[in-house]
Amino acid sequence: MACSTCHVIVEAADFAKLPEATEMEEDMLDLAAGARKTSRLACQITLTAALDGLTVHLPIESHNMQNL
């Protein structure tokens, strides 16, 4: 089973700060709704001081199933 529920779109200026996605992450992103060139899985981003200020957006195709 593949999961892409933590799919985020990283701001283009910040995308180069991230390490390359693994092949497994890329495969999961292939299943993500609204994936773009700067898409990543948030669960695969290790936050460090170098990423302070990182800007990400939720894809418009995301649906909050809890209606919060």
C-alpha positions in Angstrom: 0.0 0.0 0.0 1.3 3.5 -0.9 0.6 6.7 1.1 0.8 10.2 -0.2 -1.4 11.9 2.4 1.4 14.2 3.5 2.0 15.5 0.0 3.1 19.2 0.0 4.3 21.5 -2.6 7.5 23.2 -1.7 8.1 26.8 -2.6 10.4 26.8 -5.7 13.0 29.0 -3.9 13.2 26.4 -1.1 13.1 23.2 -3.2 16.8 23.2 -3.9 17.6 23.2 -0.2 16.1 19.7 0.2 18.0 16.5 -0.5 16.8 14.5 -3.5 13.7 12.4 -3.0 14.3 8.6 -2.9 12.9 6.4 -5.6 10.3 5.2 -3.2 9.2 8.7 -2.4 9.0 9.5 -6.1 6.9 6.4 -6.7 4.5 7.5 -3.9 4.3 11.0 -5.4 3.2 9.5 -8.7 0.0 8.6 -6.9 -0.5 12.0 -5.3 -3.3 14.3 -6.5 -2.0 17.5 -8.0 1.7 16.6 -7.9 4.1 19.2 -9.3 7.8 19.5 -10.0 8.4 20.7 -6.4 6.1 18.2 -4.7 7.5 16.2 -1.7 6.2 14.1 1.0 6.4 16.1 4.2 7.1 13.0 6.3 10.3 12.6 4.3 11.6 16.1 5.0 13.9 16.2 8.0 13.7 19.7 9.5 17.0 21.3 10.3 18.2 24.8 11.0 19.1 25.2 7.3 15.4 24.8 6.5 14.2 27.5 8.9 11.6 29.4 7.0 10.8 26.6 4.6 7.5 27.4 2.8 5.2 24.6 1.7 1.6 24.6 0.4 -1.1 22.0 0.5 -2.3 21.0 -3.0 -5.7 22.4 -3.9 -6.8 18.8 -4.6 -6.4 18.0 -0.8 -9.6 17.2 1.0 -10.0 17.4 4.8 -12.2 14.4 5.5 -13.0 15.8 9.0 -14.4 19.1 7.7 -12.2 21.1 10.1 
